[in-house]
Amino acid sequence: MSHVLENPYNTDLDRTPANFQPLTPLTFLERAASVFPDHTAIVHGKLRRDYAAFYARSRQLASALSQCGIGRGDTVSVLLANTPAMLECHYDVPMCGGVLHSINTRLDASTVAFQLDHAMCRVVIVDREFMPLMREALGLARATPLVIQHDDPEYAAPDTGDDAPDYEDFLASGDAEFAWLMPEDEWDAISINYTSGTTGDPKGVVSHHRGAYLLAQGNALTTSMAKHAVYLWTLPMFHCNGWCFPWTLSAIVGTHVCLRQVRAEPIWTALAEAGVTHLCGAPIVMSLMISAPDDIRRKLDHTVQFFTAAAPPPEKLLAEMKAAGFDVTHLYGLTETYGPAVVNEWHDHWSGLSATEQAALKSRQGVRYLPLEQLEVMDPETMAPVPHDGEKMGEVMFRGNVVMKGYFRNPEATQKAFAGGWFHSGDLGVVHLDGYLQLKDRSKDVIISGGENISSI
């Protein structure tokens, strides 16, 4: 007679505070500040801020937010450039239990208003440059959040005359020794980011602490980021929380080099003078750099890792980037996967191929990221994987811990996205014989980015 025995390794061995804590990327900053308090965390113009100050200021703003009523599950929206304040918000908002809502600075007022209302925003932190946009949006919105204005010393335009409380004054009202909140559960939301679709309202993608922790570490491992790497912010932090790199850099005790605007001269200056080791961006950023005049371009004394997503870089551009001292790697992901979840892992023997063959290989999106459990291209009707022949198209699908919680206040869209136990990306692709994914089209034909309709390819 058969019988089922209880697993003996589960008997009297329970989860306790001693052996189980919810995963959160907030602990990366605490550790960095404890172990390397004097290491430079942030560079912005003339500003140099070490990890001790970064951590203290994040706790102080978390305290100030807590004092004005922000707690677990409350949304704090930010309309900020790639500034130190934006980095701080990636820590201080979840440190008081809040959920960070980063707004694309290129959106129109009506779209911003929709997001503020849908996300149930209670506080909004706004860069002075974007205050007119925010005031227009608030005039259209039902939400009435507390508005805090951030003045970036690197922004020289005239004052708008807005009387909103100042970011530094608000921060100073908090306690730098604030006992910040760990998530009660690693499934708790850490952020909400809105995607634009071709039809209907934007959807609010909810990310959790566990996924942010795992992708942040996955970034470091996948991109071979050594301890104390120097990262240049050419990727907007409002885009998928900067692909989780605001948290990655604390894990490796690296240095953030903030860049308010993506311009060739400050990029080349930072590359040459700040010792930048890594940066991310679309191929247009590479084109901007390579097309810069000779008096702006600088000779680099080390290879810089450039991670790109979106359209495959042209062969000529890849060759020019290599000659200029860059190693380009193709990534792919969505807001729903915390940013990049697929990487074009390079094999050493490919480096001996012709430039044309290398460009063809680099144009592929690649294989799953380390923290992603499963990646498949499947027939969305039968859920059968397509053959690895580089020809049969199917829908790209993801499964794992770096897939979103779901769409905020939209159970129908969430259920549809997770049909069959997989996240349906809406992207169409093929799988080559070696298992590498290559996108072919978007099932909805276009992606909307910053108000512009662009082909996924």
Secondary structure, DSSP 8 states (H G I E B T S, - for coil): -------GGGTT----TTT-----THHHHHHHHHH-TTSEEEEETTEEEEHHHHHHHHHHHHHHHHHTT--TT-EEEEE--SSHHHHHHHHHHHHTT-EEEE--TTS-HHHHHHHHHHTTEEEEEEEGGGHHHHHHHHHH-S---EEEEE--TT--S--------BHHHHHHTS-TT------SSTTSEEEEEEE--SSSS-EEEEEEHHHHHHHHHHHHHHTT--TT-EEE--S-TTSHHHHTHHHHHHHTT-EEE--SS--HHHHHHHHHHS---EEEE-HHHHHHHHTS-TTT----SS-EEEEE-SS---HHHHHHHHHHTEEEEEEEEEGGGTEEEEE----GGGGGS-HHHHHHHHTS-BEE-TT--EEEEE-TTT--B--SSS---EEEEEESTTS-SEETT-HHHHHHHTGGGSEEEEEEEEE-TTS-EEEEEETTS-EEETTEEE---
